[in-house]
Amino acid sequence: MSKSPYLDIKKDFPVLNREFDGKPLVYLDTAATSQKPTVVIDAMDHFYRESYGTVRRGVYRLSEKATQAYESTRHKVAKLINASSDREIIYTRGCTESLNLVAYSYGRSVLKSGDEIILSQIEHHANIVPWQIVREMTGAVIKIIPCNDRGELFLEEYRKLLSPRAKIVAVNHVSNALGTINPIKEIAKLAHEAGAVMVVDGAQSISHMTVDVQDLGADFYAFSSHKMFGPTGAGILYGRYDLLEKMPPFQGGGDMIRQVTFEKTTYQDPPHRFEAGTPSIVEVLGLGVAVDYLQSVGLDKIAGHEHALLEYGTKLLSGIPGVRLIGTAEHKGAILGFELDGVHPHDIGTLLDMDGIAIRAGHHCAQPTMQRFGVPATARASLGPYNTEADLDALAAGIQKIRGMFHH
């Protein structure tokens, strides 16, 4: 008998075992943020109660122990994404800060007037706005890779956009609004042939599939702890060490310095050069535990589970009259963006919530994507490894009920 592709881990997540108005919570907003397993919550609680101290500067035991835990997360993350060294892992406050760090520190120092930054039509605002700010500062130009009606990028168009003026290509690994899994390896290869650097927004991929930054050809790879079962307030920027070495600091302050005088200050080597001030110590510790949890469940198993759920959910929603799925790429993550005839996405979200079903409604910080598909907003159900077929059955029943209310 073939083994079921499904995981059974809902029990590990306390909030998923509670009820709202007597109805079990059906959580379908993992693309916005993932829920947290007991092991992460307990580890952070324990650290605050028993071993909290600052990192890097203390000579007392609490601080030394905290520093060990803090640096061990860096090692775990490097292994998770197959970075060639721990020194390529920079702690930030989230994926957004990671992308800003690349734009301000790398972008501003290499871009000159007329140089080109290439983005895709289906980016999150966090991978658009920082580049626009840097464009204003440097006189660089932004070009856009278009996508087809399924939400897949036109690689032929991308090839035409590449010229010797292209310096940076910044594309998300998985679209948060459409679920499209972009062919990063191919995009990176073409970028490198043109002499450009590849920046990847990995917010939606890191906890859903195995990510190998070296195999992908990512020069920079950004992601957040809170989308991978860890706490908010911590994020990661992976950067190729030879690039990081040449980059100026993003922020100034404690610990990113070697020597400070009023005349001149010298900076630390990466990654510490980019880590000014007291960091999110307990959050980084929580991220380390979340990485352990991810690996104990197994990223291949998570990918299989979510793909099976995506196929099941796609079939269910496609069978409901008046539902149009937005984002139907052949290679797709577990994200179901949809419209229902005659009903505003916000109404869908509000009505589903009355049945304990949590989905997202809006433009998903991807307004250019919405413009491309001619909609102001979509309703979005996004899946995690803790979801089940029963969650999708509840969603489909909820949509049918709403349809009945609006189409009698």
Secondary structure as UniProt FT lines:
FT   HELIX           10..12
FT   HELIX           14..17
FT   STRAND          19..20
FT   TURN            21..22
FT   STRAND          23..24
FT   STRAND          26..27
FT   TURN            30..32
FT   HELIX           38..46
FT   HELIX           47..51
FT   HELIX           61..81
FT   HELIX           86..88
FT   STRAND          89..92
FT   HELIX           95..101
FT   HELIX           102..107
FT   HELIX           108..110
FT   TURN            113..114
FT   STRAND          116..120
FT   TURN            121..122
FT   HELIX           125..127
FT   HELIX           129..138
FT   STRAND          141..145
FT   TURN            149..150
FT   HELIX           155..161
FT   TURN            164..165
FT   STRAND          166..172
FT   TURN            176..178
FT   STRAND          180..181
FT   HELIX           184..193
FT   TURN            194..195
FT   STRAND          197..201
FT   TURN            203..208
FT   HELIX           213..216
FT   STRAND          220..224
FT   TURN            226..229
FT   STRAND          235..239
FT   HELIX           241..244
FT   TURN            245..246
FT   TURN            254..255
FT   STRAND          257..260
FT   STRAND          265..267
FT   TURN            270..271
FT   HELIX           272..274
FT   HELIX           281..297
FT   HELIX           299..318
FT   TURN            321..322
FT   STRAND          323..325
FT   STRAND          335..340
FT   TURN            341..342
FT   HELIX           345..353
FT   TURN            354..356
FT   STRAND          357..358
FT   STRAND          360..362
FT   TURN            364..365
FT   HELIX           367..372
FT   TURN            373..374
FT   STRAND          378..382
FT   TURN            385..386
FT   HELIX           389..406
//
